[in-house]
Amino acid sequence: MDAYGGPESGSNGMTLDRQGRLTIAGHAQRDVYRLESLAKGAKITMLAEKYEGKRLSSPNDLVYRSDGSLYFTDPPYGLPTQSDNDPLKKLPFNGVYRIPKALSHAAGAPPDDAHLELLIRDLTRPNGIAFSPDEKYLYIAVSDPDHKVWMRYDVQKDGSVANGKVFCDATSDTADGLPDGMKLDQKGNIYSAAPGGVYIISPEGKHLGTVKMPEKTANLNWGGDGRTLYITASTSLYRIRLKIPGVRP
């Protein structure tokens, strides 16, 4: 097998399901999979590889809904050229998908790609993904240098989404970085990798402020007692203590 030749090898976003199993966006591997334990050599369960018979581009970030379904974004960043005309790119769009029964997918079973649902297909670079605390809304960070926005969608009873609109726009912010991974606190505020560091955005879409970072940020997650935000950046891992606890799996 030839060595991977692109700029972003390996995996990308990760999340725990409510059973404590780690689910991973297999970025350069072009799939979504789950580790059945955190032990060395743990069994891997593949959750998604193809949509309508065509390989996914490079799953980037993912989040579980309380009903056990899994939502993930699929931009082309894991492909060798990271472009929409990459020879390996099989799908003509950069989608946001839903795996309806991901939580109950049997350990070791093959992916049930026949039931993989395409929810959104009109975003240029869907990246970070998160639900509001009440799961009424799905947020998508769009990491397009020409359209640095966070989108908000109404979540329907069947798990589909509707009424997408720009929730917050950072296109005019010239600081280094793009909308990327995000998490929410228990009051519905969004914390997202963004130009200049970590944007804090109110539930109404107002940019409340930025946690300034010394390097480009990519993703973040809650740790400890839920009031410590851990932030991944270009070369380092950071943490900041906050007053409002976060929403955790």
Secondary structure as GFF3:
##gff-version 3
##sequence-region A 1 249
A	DSSP	beta_strand	14	16	.	.	.	ID=ss1
A	DSSP	beta_strand	22	26	.	.	.	ID=ss2
A	DSSP	beta_strand	31	35	.	.	.	ID=ss3
A	DSSP	beta_strand	44	48	.	.	.	ID=ss4
A	DSSP	beta_strand	50	51	.	.	.	ID=ss5
A	DSSP	beta_strand	54	55	.	.	.	ID=ss6
A	DSSP	beta_strand	62	64	.	.	.	ID=ss7
A	DSSP	beta_strand	70	74	.	.	.	ID=ss8
A	DSSP	beta_strand	95	99	.	.	.	ID=ss9
A	DSSP	three_ten_helix	113	115	.	.	.	ID=ss10
A	DSSP	beta_strand	117	120	.	.	.	ID=ss11
A	DSSP	beta_strand	126	131	.	.	.	ID=ss12
A	DSSP	beta_strand	137	144	.	.	.	ID=ss13
A	DSSP	beta_strand	147	155	.	.	.	ID=ss14
A	DSSP	beta_strand	161	169	.	.	.	ID=ss15
A	DSSP	beta_strand	182	184	.	.	.	ID=ss16
A	DSSP	beta_strand	190	194	.	.	.	ID=ss17
A	DSSP	beta_strand	197	201	.	.	.	ID=ss18
A	DSSP	beta_strand	207	212	.	.	.	ID=ss19
A	DSSP	beta_strand	217	223	.	.	.	ID=ss20
A	DSSP	beta_strand	228	233	.	.	.	ID=ss21
A	DSSP	beta_strand	237	241	.	.	.	ID=ss22
###
